[in-house]
Each structure stands twice: as C-alpha cells, then as structure tokens.
Amino acid sequence: RDGGDVFGAVRDAIRQGRGRVREAGADYLAYLLLDAVIDAYFPVLESLDERMEQLEDDALVAVTEGTLRGIQRLRRDLLALRRAIWPVREEIAILQRDESPLVTAETRVFLRDAYDHAVQALEIVEALRETSTTVMEVYLSAQNQRLNSVMKVLTVIATLFIPLTFIASIYGMNFAFMPELQWRYGYACALGLMAVVAAVMVAYVRRKGWW
C-alpha cells in the first residue's frame, strides 16, 4: 500500500480501475509489476549515459585522478545494473516460454513486450559498458600523451645542459698550465661560449620541431 518504490503506477491503476487490472488474474498483475521494474531501469540508464558523456569530456581535457575514479565507479554501477536486469529478463523468458496454468495465453503476449523492454535495457547497458572501456582508453592515452610531453621538455632541457656541463667541467679542472685561466676575459668568454652553444641548440631543436 505504501509508496517509495516503482509500483506507484500499478497502485493507481488498481485504485482507479484502469485497464484490465481488476478483471485479469494474478498473472496479469505479475506482468504489471515486472514491467514497472523494467521501466524503472530506463531513467537510471539515462542518468548513467549523462555521467558517461561528462566523463568522456573530462577524459579529453582534464587528466586527473577524479576522472579515473569516476570511470571506475561508473563501470561498477553498470555491472551492478547488468546483474539486476539479467535475472529479470531470464524470469520473464521462463514465464513466457514454459506452459503453466498460472499464466494465460493472453498474458504471455504482454510478457513478450516486457521481455523486449528487458532486452533493450540490457543492450543499452552493454553499449554503455563498451563506451566506458573506450573512455578508459582515451583517459590512458591522454595521460600517456601528457607524460610524453613532460618527458620531451625534460629531455630537451637535459640535452641543452650537456654541452654546457662539458664546457664547465673543462674549465673546472685545476691544471696549472691552462692559458684561459690567466686571461683577463676568460670568464666572460666561457660564459659567452656557453650562451652561444645553448642558443644554437635551442634553434636546432625548434627547427626540427622537437619543442
């Protein structure tokens, strides 16, 4: 009698005497209850589809741990929904297929419609699961691309400092007979040489399109 579930439309039909609910038997009432359960899945599927679209957008523009957690939660919700819909579809198939005096031939016609709705719901779930796999791949691809970009910058910076370190290491040797050590402009020339080498390497890297 109480509300708070998906059977409100069935209760209203019984109270108001709509359709065949007061004239048919318990098998028709069972059909109405099963159909109400199946119809209640579609708003949930629509909500999951909206979450999927949002996560797909986030996977392309915002590679964060929150996006990954959202994808994982969505995949778990889809799996739970599939586990809920699958037994309902099988039970409707049994009621529709097996001959029983408890289910009339006229009710089996309605059960066929409920079975089609259950199959449709399962197909939507499977499609969303495939899409979630694609979104996960997009997320991992974007994360790898971001990591590659970071590694490219670090590699370029390290490459720039290799010849500078080489020059600095040569002039850091404490040999007695190094003419540049006694030269008045040796320090400035060493820095200038480093600057020229760095500028040439930066120009070369940019020309190659590596940075």
C-alpha positions as CSV (number, residue, x, y, z in Angstrom):
1,R,0.0,0.0,0.0
2,D,2.8,2.4,0.8
3,G,4.8,4.3,-1.8
4,G,8.5,4.8,-2.1
5,D,9.1,2.2,-4.9
6,V,8.4,1.8,-8.6
7,F,4.9,0.4,-8.2
8,G,3.1,3.7,-7.8
9,A,1.5,3.5,-11.3
10,V,0.3,-0.1,-10.6
11,R,-1.3,1.0,-7.3
12,D,-3.0,3.9,-9.1
13,A,-4.3,1.6,-11.8
14,I,-5.8,-0.8,-9.2
15,R,-7.4,2.0,-7.2
16,Q,-8.9,3.7,-10.2
17,G,-9.7,0.6,-12.1
18,R,-7.8,1.5,-15.2
19,G,-7.2,-1.2,-17.9
20,R,-7.7,-4.9,-17.1
21,V,-6.0,-4.9,-13.8
22,R,-9.3,-5.6,-11.8
23,E,-10.6,-8.1,-14.3
24,A,-7.5,-10.1,-15.1
25,G,-5.8,-12.6,-12.8
26,A,-2.7,-12.7,-10.7
27,D,-0.6,-13.4,-13.8
28,Y,-1.5,-10.1,-15.3
29,L,-0.7,-8.3,-12.0
30,A,2.7,-10.1,-12.0
31,Y,3.3,-8.8,-15.6
32,L,2.4,-5.2,-14.4
33,L,4.9,-5.5,-11.6
34,L,7.7,-6.9,-13.8
35,D,7.0,-4.2,-16.4
36,A,7.1,-1.5,-13.8
37,V,10.5,-2.8,-12.5
38,I,11.9,-2.8,-16.1
39,D,10.6,0.6,-16.9
40,A,12.3,2.0,-13.8
41,Y,15.7,0.9,-15.2
42,F,15.5,3.4,-18.1
43,P,15.7,6.6,-16.1
44,V,18.8,5.1,-14.3
45,L,20.3,4.2,-17.7
46,E,19.7,7.8,-18.9
47,S,21.4,9.1,-15.8
48,L,24.4,6.8,-16.4
49,D,24.5,7.9,-20.0
50,E,24.8,11.6,-18.9
51,R,27.6,10.6,-16.5
52,M,29.3,8.8,-19.3
53,E,29.2,11.9,-21.6
54,Q,30.6,14.1,-18.8
55,L,33.4,11.7,-18.1
56,E,34.2,11.4,-21.8
57,D,34.6,15.2,-21.9
58,D,36.7,15.2,-18.7
59,A,39.0,12.4,-20.1
60,L,39.9,14.6,-23.0
61,V,40.6,17.9,-21.2
62,A,41.3,17.1,-17.5
63,V,43.5,14.1,-16.8
64,T,43.0,13.8,-13.1
65,E,42.6,11.0,-10.6
66,G,39.0,12.2,-10.1
67,T,38.2,11.3,-13.7
68,L,39.7,7.9,-13.3
69,R,37.7,7.2,-10.1
70,G,34.5,8.4,-11.8
71,I,35.1,6.0,-14.7
72,Q,35.7,3.1,-12.3
73,R,32.5,3.9,-10.3
74,L,30.5,4.1,-13.5
75,R,31.8,0.7,-14.6
76,R,30.9,-0.8,-11.2
77,D,27.4,0.8,-11.4
78,L,26.9,-0.6,-14.9
79,L,28.0,-4.1,-13.8
80,A,25.6,-4.0,-10.8
81,L,22.8,-2.9,-13.1
82,R,23.5,-5.7,-15.6
83,R,23.4,-8.2,-12.7
84,A,20.0,-6.8,-11.8
85,I,18.5,-6.8,-15.3
86,W,19.8,-10.1,-16.4
87,P,17.8,-12.3,-14.0
88,V,14.6,-10.3,-14.6
89,R,14.9,-11.0,-18.3
90,E,15.5,-14.7,-17.7
91,E,12.5,-15.0,-15.4
92,I,10.2,-13.3,-18.0
93,A,11.6,-15.6,-20.7
94,I,10.7,-18.6,-18.5
95,L,7.2,-17.3,-17.8
96,Q,6.7,-16.6,-21.5
97,R,8.1,-19.9,-22.7
98,D,7.0,-22.6,-20.2
99,E,3.4,-23.8,-20.3
100,S,1.8,-23.2,-17.0
101,P,-1.9,-23.0,-16.0
102,L,-0.9,-20.0,-13.8
103,V,-0.1,-17.8,-16.9
104,T,-2.7,-17.4,-19.6
105,A,-2.0,-17.1,-23.3
106,E,-3.2,-13.5,-23.3
107,T,-0.8,-12.6,-20.5
108,R,2.1,-14.2,-22.4
109,V,1.5,-11.6,-25.2
110,F,2.1,-8.8,-22.6
111,L,5.1,-10.7,-21.2
112,R,6.6,-10.7,-24.7
113,D,6.5,-6.9,-24.6
114,A,8.1,-6.8,-21.2
115,Y,10.8,-9.2,-22.4
116,D,11.6,-6.9,-25.3
117,H,12.0,-4.0,-22.9
118,A,14.3,-6.0,-20.7
119,V,16.4,-6.9,-23.8
120,Q,16.5,-3.3,-24.8
121,A,17.7,-2.3,-21.3
122,L,20.4,-4.9,-21.4
123,E,21.6,-3.7,-24.8
124,I,21.9,-0.2,-23.5
125,V,23.9,-1.5,-20.5
126,E,26.3,-3.4,-22.8
127,A,26.6,-0.3,-25.1
128,L,27.5,1.8,-22.1
129,R,30.0,-0.7,-20.8
130,E,31.7,-0.7,-24.2
131,T,31.7,3.1,-24.2
132,S,33.2,3.1,-20.7
133,T,36.0,0.9,-22.0
134,T,36.6,3.4,-24.8
135,V,36.6,6.3,-22.3
136,M,39.1,4.5,-20.1
137,E,41.4,4.0,-23.2
138,V,41.0,7.7,-24.1
139,Y,41.9,8.6,-20.5
140,L,45.0,6.5,-20.5
141,S,46.0,7.8,-23.9
142,A,45.7,11.4,-22.8
143,Q,47.7,10.6,-19.7
144,N,50.4,9.0,-21.7
145,Q,50.5,11.9,-24.1
146,R,50.8,14.3,-21.2
147,L,53.6,12.3,-19.7
148,N,55.3,12.2,-23.1
149,S,55.1,16.0,-23.3
150,V,56.7,16.3,-19.9
151,M,59.4,13.9,-20.8
152,K,60.1,15.8,-24.0
153,V,60.6,19.0,-22.2
154,L,62.9,17.4,-19.6
155,T,64.9,15.7,-22.3
156,V,65.3,18.9,-24.3
157,I,66.5,20.7,-21.1
158,A,68.9,17.9,-20.2
159,T,70.2,18.0,-23.8
160,L,70.8,21.7,-23.6
161,F,72.9,21.3,-20.4
162,I,75.1,18.5,-21.7
163,P,77.5,20.7,-23.7
164,L,77.3,23.4,-21.0
165,T,78.3,20.9,-18.4
166,F,81.1,19.7,-20.7
167,I,82.5,23.3,-21.0
168,A,82.2,24.0,-17.3
169,S,83.9,20.7,-16.4
170,I,86.9,21.5,-18.7
171,Y,87.4,24.9,-17.1
172,G,86.8,23.5,-13.7
173,M,90.0,21.4,-13.9
174,N,92.7,22.8,-11.7
175,F,95.6,22.4,-14.1
176,A,98.5,24.8,-13.8
177,F,99.1,25.4,-17.5
178,M,95.7,26.5,-18.8
179,P,96.2,29.8,-20.6
180,E,92.5,30.7,-20.3
181,L,92.7,30.7,-16.5
182,Q,95.1,33.6,-16.5
183,W,93.3,35.5,-19.2
184,R,91.5,38.7,-18.1
185,Y,88.4,37.9,-20.2
186,G,88.5,34.2,-19.8
187,Y,85.4,34.0,-17.5
188,A,83.3,36.3,-19.8
189,C,84.3,34.3,-22.9
190,A,83.5,31.0,-21.2
191,L,80.0,32.3,-20.3
192,G,79.6,33.7,-23.8
193,L,80.6,30.4,-25.3
194,M,78.0,28.6,-23.2
195,A,75.3,31.1,-24.2
196,V,76.2,30.7,-27.9
197,V,76.1,26.9,-27.7
198,A,72.8,27.0,-25.8
199,A,71.3,29.4,-28.4
200,V,72.4,27.2,-31.3
201,M,71.0,24.0,-29.7
202,V,67.7,25.8,-29.0
203,A,67.4,27.0,-32.6
204,Y,68.2,23.5,-33.8
205,V,65.6,21.9,-31.6
206,R,63.0,24.4,-32.7
207,R,63.8,23.9,-36.3
208,K,63.4,20.2,-36.0
209,G,60.1,20.7,-34.3
210,W,61.1,18.7,-31.2
211,W,60.0,21.5,-28.8
